[in-house]
């Protein structure tokens, strides 16, 4: 296996990641004259410009001299890796990446529909190429150049090679040169001058009278920047009149070595027949070689190397990839849909050639299929696919599962997954990440991916869809909300990310600058709750499975058969191993009784339940697909969660935040079932929180040890930064993120409930608090004085999802002017918050602020009764004590994230 600069990177995504040490040196941020102690100088005729004060969280607090930091949490808790920590000790999140704000630029107007095919370089390895189609204009364009050169080519046509597609009333990149055939380019890749189009092929069964039917696929290539095109391969007809090929069918090419000027490359594609009505799938591939960098490629004849062995309604091939092995080649094909068919197929052959035969297929590399397995098991039906940082590592994008971006080690006898980024909604809805592209797979990045959360019946604002970005394929962040409710995909080209559109949305072609990324172990804060979970919950097994309680070893680690779990659960426990039995007529594995007495809801007089358990898949050979039902012990199911997870190296949360009335005299039950009677399940379950009241799960909570068993009131986790003394003009900037296991727009909240993010407080009992209003899709900034609202600023169109960045820069120009707040929230471009209260008072703080608090600043504990603190991750901030940055400077600061760098 060859490595492309990956050895250092691989350590960062292993579960046993190590935080930075707490003895990191403070930042040097304030200059002082000779003999100065570094404190504020007295007034003089010379105006001193103070350097900004900064603080950074990365497994520890590192701040400018004079800044102090503390956490107030009387309870012990646990770090993300299962390490216990004592009262008032800060918690830090796993390695997390945040992206700086971006600005959006229109390349083509919103009346146009564009589809990106691929990006990369020309034969010389330096000249950028971007390929896209425009269905409105009926053309395929190859742009030669990037950045300003691309904008010039778009406006003048110089540097853009255009192929008309609308020949004879249809779409045909071959422009009618092949009799009775039309080649519609829908996917592709660009590899050092070799442009590959994967096309849907249509024909007339009875020319010239009958309609054109789609019935096959083809590979069309160009090596002269799209000046001429050649059909390199056309498949035989299968399932005619069934549409096929989407943008994910071919997303990237596959390097054969770690050379930055490759001489050997592989290409793979899948036909993806559309639902409903699809009954199978095919995969195709070829190898290309060249004698020297800059030379034309020699293309081996493309072939169909795989077809699903058993037909079945709903079965199709999503996407495919090929990589070299010590003994030849391995191909990976993702098959969907539903548990009857979804799986990963691995195919092996000797030699370097991609041939139509000679492959040995493993239909059960992950999951298995009906027809080839008497007991089909659920596997990863991923869609997004890109080469990872080392040969045989693949970056996967989810199709309706709990993980969003995963890494697959495809080199072994079975698939091995671990999570890189993201998870489900708070209400258990899954994610879809259908396209992952890189212009330079030989360099292991950069990458861009789509995030399209599963939408059920209710309408969801278009801003919920996001473009995800990574420089190395490992550290991912939300980069941009394209603001469209329709399908789109993205590509990195030059110094920009390009976002396309579709015939419905017609948002043309837009681009943003590639964002600045910052990775760290940020500070984690969260609310308390009225904990009802007892230290030793009862677990009653059923005939459909086994329930085995785990114990701890001498080092305090949970062990299974003497082997410590890796990773350890991120909570107190206890922990059980649950196994569902294949072929059992009863899908029930066991009933978990989280509280000891039938009093749920009576302590606070509420039906609201806040619960969280953590699951870890124990089987590398299949997906974990249990059912989690919340119900009273003698009544029907209130709500069901369907966690679908493929990773075996990440604990994933199952959250409950809903009104769940429990009849008097009954206890709540979590009933755990297998997802199918035919599929054996094996996974670990760890308990964390089972509380009553409002809000959402905060820090990992110790159990209820009250003698009355009516609940233990756990206080909010408060964190504060102090030690600064601004003048009449100042600027404070902050960078934070919603946790990937935190609240979002799916958490039901009552009227007037908002999530407090951060507070800037000072003397005179006044404060500025930033809130998230998930129900209204807004952010609000309240200025209160002596408990009375003085003024409110607001930003609408903010769609709060997990992992959403929160970037704020707040300036006070002076006592006679309103506060100015620039914000980039949830991957949207920077905007200014607008005053909405209409009051007569100046919307400002009258006294200099002296603290930054990561709650509502009131000092009142929520205790499950009120929302006084919201779960958040904070990367750091900057305090300019002597001047107010203007709007352009604040926006530039949020784009650069310079205040997070030492």
C-alpha positions in Angstrom: 0.0 0.0 0.0 1.4 3.4 -0.9 0.9 6.5 1.2 0.2 10.0 -0.2 1.5 12.1 2.8 -1.1 10.3 4.9 0.8 8.8 7.9 0.7 12.0 9.9 -2.9 12.6 9.0 -4.1 9.1 9.9 -3.3 9.6 13.6 -5.8 12.4 13.8 -8.9 10.3 13.0 -8.1 7.4 15.3 -10.3 7.2 18.4 -7.4 7.6 20.8 -6.6 11.1 19.6 -4.6 13.1 22.1 -5.5 16.6 23.2 -2.9 19.4 23.2 -1.1 19.6 26.5 -2.2 22.2 29.1 1.2 23.7 29.3 1.0 25.4 25.9 2.6 28.9 25.9 0.3 31.9 26.1 -0.1 34.0 23.1 2.1 37.1 22.8 -0.5 39.7 21.9 0.3 42.9 23.8 3.4 45.0 23.2 4.8 47.1 26.1 7.5 49.7 26.3 10.7 49.4 28.3 10.0 48.8 32.0 6.3 48.1 31.3 4.6 45.3 33.2 2.2 44.7 30.4 -0.7 46.3 32.2 -2.8 49.2 30.8 -0.9 52.5 30.6 -2.2 55.7 32.2 -3.5 58.4 30.0 -0.9 60.5 28.2 -0.6 62.8 25.2 0.3 59.7 23.1 -2.5 57.4 22.2 -1.5 53.8 22.7 -3.0 51.2 20.4 -3.4 48.0 22.3 -2.8 44.7 20.6 -5.9 42.4 20.7 -6.3 40.0 23.5 -7.0 36.4 22.4 -8.0 33.1 23.9 -8.0 29.7 22.2 -9.5 26.4 23.4 -7.7 23.3 22.1 -7.7 20.7 24.8 -6.8 23.5 27.2 -7.2 27.2 27.6 -4.5 29.4 26.1 -5.0 33.1 26.6 -3.2 36.4 26.5 -1.5 37.6 29.7 -4.2 38.8 32.1 -7.1 36.8 30.7 -8.5 34.2 33.1 -10.9 31.3 32.5 -13.0 29.1 34.7 -15.7 26.5 34.6 -18.4 26.2 37.2 -19.9 22.7 37.3 -20.2 21.1 40.8 -20.7 17.7 39.2 -18.0 15.3 37.9 -18.5 14.3 34.3 -16.7 12.6 31.4 -14.7 13.7 28.4 -15.6 12.7 24.8 -13.2 9.7 25.0 -14.7 8.3 28.2 -12.1 9.8 30.5 -13.7 10.9 33.8 -13.1 14.4 35.0 -13.8 16.1 38.3 -16.1 19.0 39.3 -15.3 22.4 37.7 -12.8 20.8 35.2 -13.3 21.9 31.6 -14.6 19.5 29.0 -13.3 19.5 25.5 -14.8 18.0 22.4 -13.2 15.6 19.9 -11.0 17.1 17.2 -13.4 19.4 15.4 -13.0 21.7 12.4 -14.6 25.0 11.8 -14.6 27.0 8.5 -14.3 30.7 8.2 -17.1 32.7 6.6 -17.3 32.8 2.8 -18.6 35.3 0.2 -20.8 34.2 -2.7 -20.3 35.3 -6.3 -22.6 34.6 -9.2 -20.9 33.1 -12.2 -24.0 32.4 -14.2 -27.4 34.0 -13.6 -30.2 32.2 -11.7 -32.2 31.7 -14.8 -29.7 29.0 -15.9 -29.5 25.4 -14.9 -25.9 24.0 -14.7 -24.4 20.6 -13.8 -20.8 20.2 -12.8 -19.1 17.2 -14.4 -15.7 17.5 -12.8 -12.6 19.5 -12.3 -8.9 18.9 -12.4 -5.8 19.8 -14.4 -4.6 19.6 -18.0 -1.8 17.3 -19.2 0.8 19.6 -17.8 -0.5 19.2 -14.2 -0.8 22.9 -13.6 -3.5 24.3 -16.0 -6.9 24.0 -14.3 -9.9 22.5 -16.2 -13.5 22.7 -15.2 -16.2 20.8 -17.1 -19.9 21.5 -16.8 -23.2 21.3 -18.7 -25.8 24.0 -19.0 -29.2 22.5 -19.9 -30.8 25.9 -20.3 -28.4 26.8 -23.1 -27.9 23.2 -24.2 -24.1 23.2 -24.1 -21.1 21.5 -22.5 -18.3 23.9 -21.5 -14.7 23.2 -20.7 -13.1 26.1 -18.9 -9.3 26.4 -19.2 -8.1 28.3 -16.2 -9.6 29.3 -12.9 -10.4 32.2 -10.6 -10.2 35.5 -12.6 -9.4 33.6 -15.9 -12.6 31.7 -15.6 -14.7 34.8 -15.1 -13.0 36.3 -18.2 -13.7 33.1 -20.1 -17.4 33.2 -19.1 -17.8 36.8 -20.2 -15.8 36.7 -23.4 -15.7 33.0 -24.4 -11.9 33.2 -24.6 -10.6 30.2 -22.6 -13.9 28.3 -22.8 -14.4 25.4 -25.3 -18.1 24.9 -25.9 -19.8 21.8 -27.3 -23.5 22.2 -28.4 -25.6 19.4 -26.9 -29.1 20.2 -28.2 -28.9 18.4 -31.6 -32.0 17.0 -33.1 -34.2 17.8 -30.1 -32.2 15.8 -27.6 -29.0 15.9 -25.6 -26.0 14.5 -27.4 -22.4 15.3 -26.8 -21.5 13.5 -30.0 -23.8 15.9 -31.9 -25.5 13.2 -34.1 -22.3 11.7 -35.4 -23.4 8.2 -34.2 -26.5 6.9 -35.9 -29.5 6.3 -33.7 -27.7 7.2 -30.5 -27.7 10.2 -28.1 -25.1 10.5 -25.4 -26.2 12.6 -22.5 -23.2 13.5 -20.2 -24.3 13.2 -16.6 -21.1 12.4 -14.6 -17.4 12.3 -15.1 -13.9 13.1 -14.0 -10.8 15.1 -15.2 -7.4 13.5 -14.9 -4.4 15.5 -16.1 -5.9 16.3 -19.5 -8.0 13.2 -19.9 -11.7 14.3 -19.6 -14.0 11.4 -19.1 -17.8 11.7 -19.5 -20.1 9.0 -18.2 -23.3 9.2 -20.3 -26.8 7.9 -20.4 -27.4 6.5 -23.9 -30.8 6.7 -25.7 -32.0 5.3 -29.0 -35.1 5.0 -31.1 -36.3 1.4 -31.3 -38.0 2.1 -34.6 -36.3 5.1 -36.2 -37.3 7.7 -37.1 -40.9 7.2 -35.7 -40.6 5.9 -32.2 -39.7 7.8 -29.0 -36.1 7.9 -27.8 -35.6 5.5 -24.9 -32.7 5.5 -22.4 -31.3 2.0 -22.3 -27.6 1.9 -21.9 -24.5 3.8 -20.7 -21.3 5.0 -22.4 -17.9 6.4 -21.7 -16.9 9.4 -23.9 -13.5 11.0 -23.7 -11.5 14.0 -24.8 -7.8 14.8 -24.6 -7.9 18.2 -26.3 -9.9 20.2 -23.8 -13.3 19.2 -25.3 -12.5 20.2 -28.8 -13.3 16.7 -30.0 -15.0 13.8 -28.3 -14.7 10.0 -28.8 -17.0 7.2 -27.7 -14.6 4.8 -25.9 -17.2 2.4 -24.7 -20.9 1.7 -25.1 -22.7 -0.9 -23.0 -25.4 -3.3 -24.3 -29.0 -2.3 -23.6 -30.5 -3.3 -20.3 -33.9 -2.4 -18.8 -34.8 -0.1 -21.6 -36.8 3.0 -20.9 -35.4 3.2 -17.4 -33.5 6.4 -16.7 -29.9 6.0 -15.4 -26.7 7.8 -14.4 -26.6 10.6 -11.9 -23.8 12.9 -10.8 -22.5 10.4 -8.2 -22.2 7.6 -10.8 -18.6 8.7 -11.5 -17.2 11.4 -9.1 -13.4 11.0 -9.3 -10.6 9.1 -10.9 -8.4 6.7 -8.8 -4.6 7.1 -8.5 -2.3 4.1 -9.0 0.6 5.7 -7.2 1.5 8.7 -5.0 3.1 10.6 -7.9 2.0 14.2 -8.4 2.4 13.7 -12.1 0.7 10.3 -12.5 1.5 8.0 -15.3 -1.2 5.5 -14.4 -4.8 6.1 -13.4 -8.1 4.1 -13.0 -11.7 5.1 -13.6 -14.9 3.4 -12.4 -18.6 4.1 -12.7 -22.0 2.6 -11.9 -25.1 2.9 -14.0 -27.5 3.9 -11.2 -30.9 3.0 -12.6 -33.6 5.2 -11.2 -36.3 4.2 -8.8 -39.0 3.0 -8.8 -38.6 0.0 -11.0 -34.9 -0.6 -11.1 -34.0 -4.3 -10.8 -30.2 -4.5 -10.8 -27.0 -2.6 -11.6 -23.7 -2.6 -13.5 -20.2 -1.2 -12.9 -17.6 -0.2 -15.5 -14.0 0.7 -15.5 -10.7 1.2 -17.4 -7.1 2.0 -16.9 -5.2 4.8 -18.6 -1.4 5.1 -18.9 1.0 7.6 -20.4 4.8 7.5 -21.0 5.6 10.8 -19.4 4.0 13.8 -17.6 2.4 16.0 -20.2 2.0 13.2 -22.7 -1.4 12.0 -24.0 -3.0 9.1 -22.3 -3.3 5.6 -23.7 -6.7 4.3 -22.7 -7.3 0.6 -22.3 -10.7 -0.5 -23.6 -13.3 0.2 -21.0 -15.3 -2.8 -19.9 -18.3 -3.8 -17.8 -16.7 -5.7 -14.9 -19.6 -6.2 -12.6 -23.4 -6.9 -12.7 -25.6 -7.7 -9.8 -26.0 -11.5 -9.8 -29.6 -11.5 -8.7 -32.2 -9.2 -10.0 -34.6 -7.6 -7.5 -37.0 -4.7 -7.5 -35.4 -1.7 -6.0 -31.8 -2.9 -6.4 -29.3 -0.7 -8.2 -25.6 0.2 -8.2 -24.8 3.6 -6.7 -21.1 4.2 -7.5 -17.8 2.4 -7.7 -14.0 2.8 -7.3 -10.8 0.9 -8.2 -7.4 0.8 -6.5 -4.3 -1.3 -6.9 -3.3 -4.0 -4.4 -0.1 -6.0 -3.9 -1.6 -8.8 -6.0 -3.5 -6.8 -8.6 -6.7 -4.7 -8.3 -9.6 -4.3 -6.0 -12.9 -2.7 -7.1 -15.6 -1.6 -4.6 -19.2 -1.2 -5.7 -22.0 0.3 -3.5 -25.4 -1.4 -3.9 -28.7 -0.1 -2.7 -31.5 0.0 -1.6 -33.2 -1.4 1.5 -31.9 -4.2 3.8 -32.8 -6.9 1.3 -30.1 -5.6 -1.1 -27.9 -2.8 0.3 -24.3 -3.9 0.6 -20.7 -3.2 -0.4 -19.3 -5.6 -3.0 -15.6 -6.2 -3.3 -14.0 -7.6 -6.4 -10.4 -8.8 -6.8 -8.3 -9.8 -9.8 -4.7 -10.3 -10.6 -2.7 -7.9 -12.8 -3.0 -4.3 -13.5 -5.5 -4.4 -16.3 -9.2 -3.7 -15.8 -10.9 -6.6 -17.6 -14.4 -7.8 -18.1 -13.6 -11.2 -16.5 -11.2 -12.7 -14.0 -12.7 -11.0 -11.0 -13.6 -12.8 -7.7 -16.6 -11.1 -6.2 -17.3 -10.9 -2.5 -21.0 -10.0 -2.3 -20.8 -9.9 1.5 -17.8 -7.5 2.0 -20.3 -5.4 4.0 -23.8 -6.6 4.3 -25.3 -9.2 2.0 -28.1 -9.7 -0.5 -31.2 -11.8 -0.8 -30.5 -14.5 -3.4 -26.9 -14.8 -2.4 -27.4 -15.1 1.4 -30.3 -17.0 3.0 -30.3 -14.4 5.7 -29.5 -11.0 4.0 -27.9 -8.4 6.3 -27.9 -4.7 6.1 -24.8 -3.0 4.6 -23.5 0.4 3.8 -25.4 1.7 0.7 -23.1 4.8 0.5 -23.3 7.2 -2.5 -20.6 9.8 -2.1 -17.2 8.3 -2.9 -13.7 9.7 -3.2 -10.1 8.3 -2.9 -8.8 8.8 0.7 -5.4 9.9 2.0 -3.8 6.5 1.4 -4.3 3.7 -1.1 -7.3 1.5 -0.2 -8.8 4.2 2.0 -12.1 5.5 0.7 -14.1 8.6 1.8 -17.8 7.7 1.8 -20.9 9.9 1.9 -23.9 8.5 3.6 -27.2 7.4 2.1 -29.7 7.6 5.0 -27.5 6.5 7.8 -26.4 8.0 11.1 -22.9 9.0 9.9 -22.4 11.6 7.3 -18.8 11.3 6.1 -17.0 8.0 6.8 -13.6 6.5 6.1 -13.6 3.0 4.7 -10.5 0.8 4.9 -11.2 -1.4 1.9 -8.0 -3.4 2.0 -8.9 -6.2 4.3 -11.2 -9.3 4.1 -14.2 -7.2 5.4 -15.0 -3.6 5.4 -13.8 -1.4 8.3 -15.5 1.9 8.8 -15.0 4.9 11.1 -16.8 8.2 11.2 -15.1 11.3 10.1 -17.9 13.9 10.4 -21.5 14.5 11.3 -24.4 12.5 12.5 -28.2 12.4 12.5 -30.7 15.1 13.4 -31.6 15.3 17.0 -34.9 13.5 16.2 -33.0 10.6 14.5 -33.4 11.6 10.9 -30.6 10.3 8.7 -28.3 12.2 6.4 -27.5 12.1 2.7 -24.1 13.0 1.3 -24.4 12.1 -2.3 -21.3 13.6 -4.0 -17.7 14.0 -2.8 -15.2 15.4 -5.3 -11.5 16.3 -5.3 -9.7 17.8 -8.3 -6.5 16.1 -7.2 -7.0 12.7 -5.7 -3.3 12.0 -6.2 -2.6 14.8 -3.6 -5.3 13.5 -1.2 -7.4 16.7 -1.4 -8.9 19.2 -1.2 -12.4 17.8 -1.1 -15.9 19.1 -1.2 -19.1 17.2 -0.4 -22.8 17.8 -0.3 -25.0 17.5 2.8 -28.7 17.0 2.2 -30.5 15.9 5.4 -33.3 13.5 5.1 -36.6 15.4 4.9 -39.8 13.7 5.9 -43.3 15.3 5.5 -42.8 18.8 6.8 -41.2 21.6 4.7 -37.6 22.4 5.5 -35.9 25.7 4.6 -33.5 25.4 1.7 -30.6 26.8 3.8 -30.5 23.5 5.6 -28.5 22.0 2.8 -24.7 22.6 3.1 -21.5 22.2 1.2 -18.9 20.5 3.3 -15.2 21.1 2.8 -11.9 19.4 3.8 -8.3 20.1 2.8 -7.2 16.5 3.6 -10.3 14.3 3.6 -10.2 13.9 7.4 -11.0 17.3 8.9 -14.4 18.4 7.6 -16.5 21.5 8.2 -19.6 23.2 6.9 -18.5 25.7 4.3 -21.5 27.2 2.6 -25.3 27.0 2.6 -26.3 27.3 -1.1 -29.8 28.4 -0.2 -31.6 26.0 -2.6 -34.3 23.4 -1.9 -33.4 21.4 -5.0 -30.5 19.1 -5.9 -27.0 20.5 -6.4 -23.4 19.4 -6.2 -20.1 21.1 -5.9 -16.5 21.0 -7.0 -13.2 22.6 -6.0 -11.6 24.5 -8.8 -8.7 26.9 -8.3 -9.2 28.9 -5.1 -13.0 28.5 -5.2 -15.8 26.1 -4.6 -18.4 26.0 -7.4 -22.0 25.1 -6.7 -24.3 24.1 -9.5 -28.1 23.9 -9.8 -30.8 21.9 -11.5 -33.7 22.5 -14.0 -36.1 23.2 -11.1 -34.2 25.7 -8.9 -32.3 27.3 -11.8 -29.8 29.0 -9.6 -27.2 29.2 -12.3 -23.6 28.7 -11.2 -22.1 30.3 -8.1 -18.9 30.1 -6.3 -17.3 30.9 -3.0 -13.7 31.2 -2.0 -12.3 28.1 -0.4 -12.7 28.8 3.3 -10.1 29.0 6.0 -10.2 26.0 8.2 -9.2 25.7 11.9 -9.1 22.3 13.7 -8.9 21.9 17.5 -10.4 20.3 20.6 -12.8 23.1 21.4 -14.3 23.8 24.8 -17.6 22.0 25.3 -20.4 23.4 27.5 -23.9 22.2 28.1 -27.0 22.5 30.3 -27.8 20.5 33.3 -31.1 18.7 33.8 -33.4 16.9 36.3 -31.7 13.5 36.0 -33.9 10.5 36.7 -31.7 7.7 35.4 -30.7 5.4 38.2 -27.2 4.0 38.7 -28.2 0.4 37.8 -31.2 0.4 35.4 -33.0 -2.9 34.9 -32.6 -4.6 31.6 -35.1 -7.5 30.8 -34.1 -9.7 27.9 -36.4 -11.3 25.4 -36.3 -14.4 23.3 -35.1 -12.4 20.2 -31.7 -11.8 21.6 -29.2 -11.7 24.5 -28.3 -8.9 26.9 -24.9 -9.1 28.6 -23.9 -6.5 31.2 -20.3 -5.3 30.9 -17.9 -4.8 33.8 -14.9 -2.5 34.4 -11.3 -3.5 34.7 -8.8 -2.3 37.3 -8.2 0.8 35.3 -11.9 1.7 35.2 -12.4 0.7 31.5 -15.5 -1.1 30.3 -14.4 -4.5 29.0 -16.0 -7.2 26.9 -14.6 -10.6 27.6 -11.5 -9.0 29.2 -10.9 -6.7 26.2 -11.4 -3.0 26.9 -13.9 -1.3 24.5 -12.1 1.0 22.1 -13.3 3.7 22.1 -14.7 3.9 25.6 -18.3 5.3 25.9 -18.5 9.0 26.3 -20.7 8.8 29.4 -21.1 7.1 32.8 -22.8 3.9 31.7 -23.6 1.2 32.6 -22.9 -0.6 29.4 -24.4 -3.8 27.9 -23.7 -5.9 24.8 -26.9 -6.7 22.9 -27.2 -9.4 20.3 -30.2 -10.0 18.1 -30.7 -13.6 16.9 -31.0 -14.3 13.2 -34.1 -16.1 12.2 -35.9 -15.4 15.4 -39.6 -14.7 15.1 -39.3 -12.2 17.9 -37.3 -9.0 17.1 -37.3 -7.9 20.8 -33.8 -8.0 22.4 -34.6 -6.4 25.7 -36.5 -3.8 27.7 -34.5 -1.1 29.5 -36.1 0.5 32.5 -34.2 3.7 33.1 -35.9 4.9 36.3 -36.8 3.0 39.4 -40.2 4.3 40.4 -43.4 5.1 38.4 -43.1 8.9 38.9 -41.8 10.2 35.5 -43.0 13.7 35.0 -44.3 14.2 38.5 -41.2 16.0 39.9 -41.5 19.0 37.5 -45.1 18.4 36.4 -44.2 18.0 32.8 -44.5 15.3 30.1 -41.2 16.4 28.5 -38.6 13.6 28.4 -34.9 14.4 27.6 -33.0 11.1 27.1 -29.8 9.9 25.5 -28.2 6.6 25.0 -25.0 5.8 23.0 -24.6 2.9 20.6 -21.5 1.3 19.2 -21.6 -1.2 16.3 -19.7 -4.4 17.3 -19.7 -6.0 13.8 -17.4 -4.9 11.0 -19.3 -7.1 8.5 -22.6 -5.3 8.6 -24.5 -2.2 9.5 -26.1 -1.7 12.9 -29.9 -1.3 12.4 -31.8 -1.7 15.7 -35.1 -0.2 16.6 -35.3 1.9 19.8 -38.9 2.3 21.1 -40.0 4.6 23.9 -43.1 3.4 25.6 -44.8 3.1 29.0 -44.4 -0.4 30.4 -48.1 -1.3 29.9 -49.0 0.9 26.9 -48.2 1.5 23.3 -45.1 3.0 21.6 -44.8 6.7 21.8 -41.8 7.2 19.5 -39.4 5.0 17.6 -35.8 5.7 16.6 -34.1 3.7 13.7 -30.4 4.2 14.1 -28.5 3.0 11.0 -24.7 3.0 11.5 -21.8 1.4 9.8 -18.8 2.5 11.8 -17.3 0.3 14.5 -15.0 2.9 16.0 -17.5 5.7 16.9 -20.2 5.9 19.6 -23.3 7.4 18.1 -26.1 9.1 20.2 -29.8 8.2 20.1 -31.6 11.2 21.5 -35.1 11.7 22.9 -36.5 15.2 23.4 -40.3 15.1 23.2 -43.6 15.2 25.1 -44.1 11.6 26.2 -46.9 11.3 28.8 -46.4 8.3 31.0 -49.6 7.1 32.7 -49.8 7.2 36.5 -48.4 4.0 38.0 -46.3 3.1 34.9 -42.6 3.5 34.1 -41.0 4.6 30.8 -39.3 1.7 28.9 -36.8 1.7 26.1 -37.5 -1.4 24.1 -34.6 -2.5 21.9 -35.3 -4.5 18.8 -33.4 -5.9 15.9 -34.2 -4.1 12.7 -35.1 -7.4 11.0 -36.0 -11.0 12.0 -33.5 -12.2 9.4 -30.5 -10.2 10.6 -28.2 -10.9 13.5 -27.3 -7.7 15.4 -24.5 -7.1 17.9 -23.9 -3.7 19.4 -23.0 -2.0 22.7 -25.5 0.3 24.5 -24.4 2.9 27.2 -26.8 5.0 29.2 -26.2 8.7 29.7 -29.3 10.8 30.5 -33.0 10.2 31.2 -34.4 13.5 32.5 -37.6 15.5 32.6 -38.0 19.1 31.8 -37.2 21.4 28.9 -34.0 21.8 26.9 -31.7 19.1 25.6 -28.9 16.8 26.7 -25.8 18.7 27.9 -22.8 17.2 29.5 -22.5 13.5 30.3 -24.5 13.2 33.5 -24.0 11.2 36.6 -27.0 9.1 37.6 -29.8 10.0 40.0 -28.7 9.0 43.5 -31.5 10.7 45.4 -33.0 8.6 48.1 -36.5 9.5 47.0 -35.8 8.5 43.4 -37.5 11.7 42.2 -34.5 13.1 40.4 -31.2 14.8 41.0 -31.0 18.4 39.8 -27.8 18.8 37.8 -26.7 22.4 37.4 -25.7 24.1 34.1 -22.1 24.0 33.0 -20.9 27.6 33.1 -17.7 28.8 31.5 -16.4 32.4 31.7 -13.5 34.4 30.3 -12.5 37.5 32.3 -9.5 39.8 32.8 -10.1 42.4 30.2 -10.9 46.1 30.5 -12.1 47.9 27.3 -12.7 51.5 26.9 -15.7 53.3 25.3 -15.0 51.6 21.9 -14.3 47.9 21.6 -14.7 44.8 19.4 -15.3 41.3 20.7 -15.3 38.3 18.2 -16.2 34.7 18.9 -16.0 31.4 17.1 -18.2 28.5 18.1 -20.2 25.5 16.7 -23.3 23.5 17.5 -22.0 20.0 18.6 -22.7 17.1 16.4 -24.7 15.5 19.2 -26.4 18.7 20.3 -29.7 20.6 19.8 -31.0 21.6 16.4 -34.1 22.8 14.6 -35.8 19.4 15.2 -35.8 19.8 19.0 -39.4 20.8 20.0 -39.4 23.9 22.1 -42.3 25.8 23.6 -43.3 29.4 22.7 -40.6 31.9 23.5 -37.9 29.3 24.2 -34.6 30.2 22.7 -31.1 28.7 23.0 -28.6 31.1 24.7 -25.2 30.8 23.1 -23.0 33.5 24.6 -23.2 36.6 26.8 -21.0 39.7 27.0 -21.5 41.1 30.5 -20.3 44.1 32.4 -21.0 46.3 35.4 -24.4 47.9 36.0 -26.1 44.5 35.7 -26.3 44.8 32.0 -25.5 42.2 29.3 -25.7 41.3 25.7 -26.9 37.8 25.0 -26.9 36.0 21.7 -29.8 33.5 21.2 -30.7 30.9 18.6 -34.4 30.8 17.9 -34.8 27.5 16.1 -38.5 27.7 15.6 -38.3 31.1 13.9 -35.1 30.2 12.0 -33.4 33.3 13.5 -30.7 34.6 15.7 -31.4 37.4 18.2 -29.1 39.6 20.3 -30.8 41.0 23.5 -29.5 43.9 25.5 -30.8 43.8 29.0 -30.3 46.2 31.9 -31.4 45.3 35.4 -33.4 42.4 34.0 -35.3 44.6 31.5 -35.0 44.3 27.8 -33.5 47.5 26.4 -33.0 46.6 22.7 -33.0 43.6 20.4 -31.2 42.9 17.2 -32.1 40.0 14.9 -31.0 38.0 11.9 -33.6 36.0 10.0 -33.1 33.0 7.6 -30.8 31.1 10.0 -31.4 27.3 9.9 -29.8 25.7 12.9 -28.3 22.2 12.3 -25.8 20.2 14.2 -22.2 21.2 13.3 -23.3 24.7 12.3 -20.6 27.3 12.8 -21.3 30.4 14.9 -19.1 33.3 14.0 -19.7 36.7 15.7 -18.0 40.0 15.7 -19.6 42.7 18.0 -18.4 46.3 17.9 -19.3 49.2 20.1 -18.4 52.4 18.2 -19.2 54.7 21.1 -21.9 55.6 23.6 -24.2 57.3 21.1 -24.3 54.5 18.5 -26.0 51.1 18.4 -23.9 48.0 18.7 -22.8 46.6 15.4 -23.0 42.8 15.1 -21.6 40.9 12.1 -22.5 37.3 12.0 -21.9 34.2 9.9 -24.3 31.6 11.2 -24.9 28.1 9.9 -22.5 28.5 7.0 -24.2 31.5 5.6 -22.2 34.5 4.4 -21.6 37.3 6.9 -24.6 39.5 7.5 -25.4 42.4 9.9 -27.9 41.9 12.6 -30.7 44.5 12.4 -32.4 46.2 15.3 -36.0 45.2 15.6 -37.3 46.5 18.9 -37.8 50.1 17.7 -37.2 51.5 21.2 -35.9 55.0 22.0 -32.8 53.9 23.8 -29.4 53.5 22.2 -28.9 49.7 21.6 -25.6 49.5 23.4 -23.9 48.6 26.7 -23.4 51.6 28.9 -20.6 50.1 30.9 -17.4 48.4 29.6 -17.8 44.6 29.5 -15.7 42.6 31.8 -16.6 39.0 31.0 -17.6 36.6 28.2 -20.0 33.9 29.5 -21.1 30.9 27.5 -24.7 30.9 28.8 -27.4 33.5 29.2 -25.3 35.4 31.7 -28.1 35.4 34.4 -26.3 33.1 36.8 -29.6 31.1 37.2 -29.5 27.4 36.8 -32.0 25.9 34.4 -32.2 22.6 36.3 -34.6 21.3 33.6 -37.0 24.1 34.3 -35.6 26.7 32.0 -33.2 26.9 29.1 -30.4 29.0 30.5 -27.5 27.3 28.7 -27.2 25.5 25.3 -24.8 22.8 24.4 -22.0 24.4 22.3 -18.4 24.0 21.3 -16.2 27.1 21.5 -12.9 27.5 19.7 -11.9 30.9 21.0 -12.2 34.6 20.7 -10.6 38.0 20.4 -11.1 41.2 22.4 -10.0 44.6 21.0 -10.2 46.9 24.0 -9.7 50.3 22.4 -11.4 50.5 19.0 -14.4 49.3 17.1 -13.7 47.5 13.8 -15.8 48.7 10.9 -18.0 46.4 9.0 -15.5 45.4 6.3 -12.9 44.7 8.9 -15.3 42.6 11.0 -16.3 40.6 8.0 -12.7 40.0 7.0 -11.9 38.8 10.5 -14.7 36.2 10.4 -13.5 35.0 7.0 -9.8 34.7 8.0 -10.3 33.3 11.5 -6.9 34.9 12.2 -7.8 35.3 15.9 -7.8 31.5 16.3 -4.2 31.2 15.3 -1.3 31.6 17.7 
